Amino acid sequence: MHFAAIDWLIVVGYLMLSVAVGLLGKKYIGNVSHYLVAGRELGLHVGIATLAATEIGTITFMYNGELGYKYGFAAFAAALISGLVMIVVGRTGLVVVRFRALKLMTVPEYFERKYSRGLRLFAGVLVALGGILNMGVFLKIEGEFLMIVSGIDTRYLIAVMTAILLLELLYTVVGGMVAVVITDFVQYVLLSVATILVSIYAIYHAGWDQIVAKVSTTMGSAGFNPIENPKFGLTFLIWQVLLWFSIHTCWQTTAMRVFSTKGPDTSKRVMTWTGFIYLGRGMLPMLWGAAALTLFGVGAVRNGVPLPVVNGQTLAPIDAMPAMLANILGPGIKGIVVAGMLAATMSVNSSYLLGWSAVISQDIILPIREQIGKKPLSSRSQIFVNRLANLFVGLFLMFWGLYYTPPGAVYLYLNITGTIYLAGTFICVIGGLYWKRANTAGGYLAMLMGAAGAIVPFFFLHWSENITGFAAFGLAALGLVLGSLRGKGFRQPRQAVNPALGEAE
Amino acid sequence: MKYWLAFWTVSLVTAGVSFAVITGIVTVKGYQDLRAMFRGLAKQRIDEHE
């Protein structure tokens, strides 16, 4: 067991504090708008905290650490693109300003405003499916991190992760977005302290010059130049730009923060400043991965990189970073770092639980109810449906998340599963907001071709992630243009979102 | 290669410093925002009941 008593005390204390403050959120829930978008009361600073906490999880540290271990400094390109694109979105207000002005609660809700209820339902199904499958790998990888750093026996992996998921569910189901925002704030502070501490420890123990030398001898110039690196290259970089534009504007959990801000101007500022945090969100754990390569990369060479060997045991590259932390952090510091990582885990999971369950309830269940002639639900009943959807997503993750193992690099798996719906969604949103001729036929075709463009090349033709990404976005754009031009008259008259699905303000 | 290394070093320092500075500011001012959010939500509930 790597944990000392002080470490356990810090971790358990954090867990109790987190759940307690989360439960505080319940008393502020009056209607569905409070539950899903915190009454649109988010100011700049807490907006930054909740957006950053939502998108920085242990899973983020793990996959970025893996990228740093496998591809060295060249991997920094992915982090740089994610941050710079977010800053551009914030400065220009691309999509986010209009989204916020429309007072949406979910991304698919926009599809009913611009296109049709049927397309909203179709987009809702794709968004929920892609999102939940995407999130499906979180628990196992987060559990691996916890097991390696704390030294808990792997026999307890399922029990520990189930307990953590139940704690997240408890405050998310009860307090909705208000609870998530409060806990996100606490969790953001803690995870940031942990991030800074680990970065200092990693550089201190591995040494900057040694890291540079190890990357250089292992990978040559491909460890520094992303265009020269066979895994990346120019196509990867361009795909990443497209992907990050779509994530920062149309990813449900990110968009929910935009919807929750006090106004369009606040949403722009939140995006801009969080963009700077995104630089560190990617680069710092990549540096930890490169440090782990320096300290432990002495095993047999696989795919051009030596496997990590820690205490005589050969590990997978993704496990090198947590194994390094288990070895270099002392008592007390280890507790703070694990509490920070747990904070990161809980903030991401609770936000994702709320995000995907919101789509299931608002964009799938409620429209279907109306379609079959049932009377609209009251705001209180909508909250109840949301809570049930939350429980459903939680239960699904408990079973799927702990048993499924993603193939290949986790970062790329997450990118591809996200692309399944992001390609079509992003193209439909951009087309809907900025192209007058976009219509419902084009919308359907874009969603279908975007999903097919991600699934067929990657899972059946086994093309690279880069080409798959291009295919998905390219086909979605083609679908929107062709469908809109050839499907004249298909467009339904623009209608307001059904009041039953809107918020009571 | 040395230009790439210089570029990544500058990027990493920028990222690390931005991360630390923004975290400091958000920690202090985010608490005030949270209190404002609670006030706003409470006001919305009162307005709804009136």
Contacts between the chains, C-beta under 8 A, distances in Angstrom:
chain1	res1	chain2	res2	distance
A	28	B	38	6.5
A	28	B	41	4.2
A	28	B	42	7.0
A	28	B	45	7.4
A	30	B	41	7.7
A	30	B	44	6.9
A	30	B	45	4.4
A	30	B	48	5.9
A	31	B	48	7.0
A	34	B	41	6.2
A	34	B	44	7.2
A	34	B	45	8.0
A	38	B	37	6.6
A	38	B	41	7.3
A	39	B	37	7.7
A	39	B	40	6.3
A	39	B	41	4.8
A	39	B	44	5.2
A	41	B	36	7.3
A	41	B	37	4.3
A	41	B	40	3.9
A	41	B	41	5.8
A	41	B	44	7.8
A	42	B	33	7.4
A	42	B	37	6.5
A	43	B	32	7.9
A	43	B	33	3.6
A	43	B	36	5.8
A	43	B	37	6.9
A	44	B	29	7.7
A	44	B	33	6.9
A	45	B	25	7.0
A	45	B	26	4.9
A	45	B	29	4.0
A	45	B	30	4.1
A	45	B	32	7.4
A	45	B	33	4.8
A	46	B	26	7.9
A	46	B	30	4.6
A	46	B	33	3.7
A	46	B	34	5.4
A	46	B	37	6.5
A	47	B	33	7.5
A	48	B	22	6.9
A	48	B	26	5.2
A	48	B	30	7.4
A	49	B	26	5.1
A	49	B	30	4.7
A	52	B	26	7.9
A	73	B	4	7.0
A	73	B	5	7.0
A	73	B	8	4.5
A	76	B	8	5.1
A	76	B	11	6.2
A	76	B	12	7.1
A	79	B	15	7.4
A	80	B	11	5.9
A	83	B	15	7.3
A	178	B	37	7.8
A	178	B	41	6.8
A	181	B	34	7.5
A	181	B	37	7.0
A	182	B	34	6.6
A	185	B	30	5.4
A	185	B	31	7.5
A	185	B	34	6.0
A	188	B	23	7.6
A	188	B	26	7.0
A	188	B	30	7.8
A	189	B	23	7.2
A	189	B	26	7.9
A	189	B	27	5.1
A	192	B	19	7.0
A	192	B	20	7.9
A	192	B	23	4.0
A	192	B	27	8.0
A	193	B	23	7.9
A	195	B	19	6.9
A	196	B	16	7.8
A	196	B	19	7.2
A	196	B	20	5.8
A	196	B	23	7.6
A	199	B	16	6.4
A	212	B	5	6.5
A	216	B	1	7.4
A	221	B	1	4.6
A	221	B	4	7.6
A	224	B	1	5.2
A	224	B	4	3.9
A	224	B	5	5.7
A	224	B	8	6.8
A	225	B	1	6.9
A	225	B	4	5.1
A	273	B	22	6.1
A	276	B	15	7.8
A	276	B	18	4.0
A	276	B	19	7.4
A	276	B	22	5.9
A	277	B	18	7.0
A	277	B	19	5.8
A	277	B	22	5.7
A	277	B	23	7.8
A	279	B	11	7.2
A	279	B	14	6.7
A	279	B	15	3.7
A	279	B	18	6.2
A	279	B	19	7.4
A	280	B	15	4.3
A	280	B	16	6.0
A	280	B	18	6.4
A	280	B	19	3.2
A	281	B	19	7.7
A	282	B	15	7.9
A	283	B	11	6.7
A	283	B	12	5.3
A	283	B	15	4.5
A	283	B	16	7.7
A	284	B	12	7.9
A	284	B	15	6.7
A	284	B	16	6.4
A	284	B	19	6.9
A	287	B	12	6.5
A	504	B	48	7.0
